[in-house]
Amino acid sequence: MKFTLSWLKEHLETEATLDEIVDALTDLGLEVEEVADPAATLGAFRIARIAEAVKHPDADKLNLCRVEVMDAPGGAVEEVQVVCGAPNARTGLVGVFAPVGTHIPGTGVDLKPGVIRGQASNGMMCSERELELSEDHDGIIELPSDAPLGMRYIDYAGLNDPMIYIKITPNRPDALGVRGIARDLTARGLGVLKALDVVPVEGGFPSPVSVAIDPALKEKGCPLFGGRVIRGVQNGPSPKWLQQRLTAVGLRPISALVDVTNFFTIALNRPLHVFDVAKVEGGALRVHPAEGGEEILALDGKAYRLAPGMMAISDAKGVESIAGIMGGEHSGCTDETTDVFLESAYWDPITVAATGRALKINSDARYRFERGVDPEFTLPGLELATRMILDLCGGEASEVVTDGAVPDTARQYRFDAARCSSLVGMDIPEAEQRRILQALGFVLDGDRVTPPSWRPDVLGDADLVEEVARVASLTKLEGKPMARPQTGVPAPILTPLQKRERLMRRTLASLGYHECVTYSFIDSASAALFGGGEDAVKLENPISSEMTHMRPDLLPGLLQAAARNQARGFMDLALFELGPVFHGGEPGEQEIQATGLLIGANGPRDPHHARRAVDLFDAKGDAEAVLAAIGAPAKTQSDRNVAGWFHPGRAGRLTLGKNALATFGEVHPKVLKAYGIKGAAVAFTLPLAAAPMPKKAGATRAALVLNDLQAVERDFAFVVDSTVEALAVTNAAQGADKALIEAVRVFDEFSGEKAESQMGAGKKSLAISVRLQPQGKTLTEKEIEAVSAKIVEKVGKATGGVLRG
């Protein structure tokens, strides 16, 4: 939002300096991005007179001018020779002079002493385009003969008017008008808001153009559409003051009629549009949803095709305007226009935003309507614009024609002065709070507050506190220590799950993983690949087509990160993320997960150790390390019940009863292909809350128990079917004597054609080591043999295995 200081003072009676205003705006939440002071760019240009102008002796189109220059009005006169090519350069002309060393903004040139066709030139007589005042470059600026020589041109022309550019947050549509900004400064105490008198213009005749809103749009899309015909206007260039006002904020003056609509857009946040009545077919304008396929050449010179449901304004012939966004070229006003229809309407923000985004049109009207303009100012704005058009262009206004009604935005909230202290921590007297709200346009009746129609962002009593706090200035907020208990130890702040989350993150980092933070949104294809993609987790207003769904798993984000790293030459990766995943759109339909991803080799090149590709046991080992760190039970079971994005034969789960503590294994080849991953990739996933909490999570570590009796190890080699899993053998052996058997470990496997030639088709050999830890006394050979026999029996019964001969 751009405006000038003088424009602000048309609505705000103030003695505040520019610096005070700028500081107050930023403090109020209207962050100042830039202050453009014309004195910095045009301060060196002064009024000067050409004492003599003669033809250049060596160039027919150049003049040799002797210019009288003063550094201040009434100062000493200095004559400077200037070579000038302007056709209107002549003796006695009073214009604008730029001395040597001046930067010319219109050309970007820094003036230096020069020689043009053999004649010295020390300065420049300037045109309006060279000062960026207009596009006029037909000649140099001509001023009245009594213009004070030596005076700065910006002071003489009233251009010494700083431009302020502020950053508007989406929740403050009222600040998209100069008057809304002045209202905030009034509440801050920097001045008084001037009255805005709306005197209706009495219509002299019935409007020859009628208006109608399609019933399908009356409820929401366009609740109110109004306008009137002004006949007998004389369109042409707008007055200089209006052109300067628009130019200062970056708008190009077009014609008086169009400039008036732009003026009200900036000044009062009331976008308007004018139609040339001679080009409106059928004498009627209707607002309707597009059927689809209609084309319109808009005022920006581009053709647009409307999709079904987009709002349009049409006459009997076809679409004349994209409602709330941009008018059409066909019905636009020109210098030949004599009769106009001035339109003022209220458009639904969401509908305008959807249409503008779909058509990729960015206009001042769309920018304001999609944020929400004041619905109650629709017809008063029409009256004010009518009055200005009559003053500038003449003519006679018709009666106002409307369809629809002003939407009801009335709402009330309870005013509680004490909430300012409890919510913000600022103690502001109740009288001051009431003054601030009233200055902002709120209506107070006892303990009930009614927000004004231009503040659609105020939707609760907490917003009232926010308004009071920002106007009072949050810089006055003082930091205060939290109250501490007088006795005892404060209760812990972090919950057990928060502590577990921190511990998981630190453990994974210590295992060599790099933490990633990826978006919680993914594309629909990735969501479907990982078991998601339902409408319940689809975003209504996604950032892009690649972020349409909430993620059902953390792996998609990690795989995308890995693919980007591999594309840059990093082939060996260890990545992890800890964050939420979503299984539905309702509260509670999400959980926190920790996921790790290993890709490539298990380490860097080393002359002493062989490199190998990562495998599922790397993922399993890291998953078990994390579970051990958070105090999960050490004895878990394993199964193959894994999700479809894991390899069906090279993945598994660690479970505790029916509760899955972790899933680990190779990522499915189809998933790796979809993400363009090269090489082996294994992963593991641990739901944060799956593992039970340690029974004594807050207690000290258990006492160390050491057994001074020597352990005994026995090795067994079993011949089993090649389909038997090693886990079945180790579990059976472990169950032979849970008190004595401390650990069972597989240390050898003999399989393949050579093994089958010795042991029979479909057979293999699994060798296990069983560690027996005596309790209370040393084991005798007989007791060891008894346990060994029981191990052979248990394994044979569970797997059909027999001792290898």
LINMORA-V399543 format. One record per helix or strand. SS is the DSSP state (helix for helix, strand for strand). FROM is the first residue (numbers start at 0). LEN is the number of residues. If there is no record, write none. Layout:
# LINMORA-V399543
SS&FROM&LEN / SS&FROM&LEN
This chain:
# LINMORA-V399543
strand&1&3 / helix&4&5 / strand&11&2 / helix&17&10 / strand&30&6 / helix&37&5 / strand&45&11 / strand&58&11 / strand&77&7 / strand&93&5 / strand&102&2 / strand&108&2 / strand&113&3 / strand&118&3 / strand&123&2 / strand&142&1 / strand&151&1 / helix&152&4 / strand&162&5 / helix&172&4 / helix&177&11 / strand&191&2 / strand&209&4 / helix&214&4 / strand&223&8 / helix&239&9 / helix&255&13 / strand&272&4 / helix&276&3 / helix&280&3 / strand&283&6 / strand&294&4 / strand&302&3 / strand&310&4 / strand&318&4 / strand&325&3 / strand&338&8 / helix&348&11 / helix&363&6 / helix&374&19 / strand&395&2 / strand&400&4 / strand&411&3 / helix&418&5 / helix&429&10 / strand&442&3 / strand&447&3 / helix&460&12 / helix&473&3 / helix&495&15 / strand&513&2 / strand&520&2 / helix&523&6 / helix&534&3 / strand&537&1 / strand&548&2 / helix&554&13 / strand&572&10 / strand&589&10 / strand&600&1 / strand&612&1 / helix&615&14 / strand&636&3 / strand&645&11 / strand&658&9 / helix&668&7 / strand&680&7 / strand&711&10 / helix&725&9 / strand&740&10 / helix&752&7 / strand&762&10 / helix&780&19 / strand&801&2
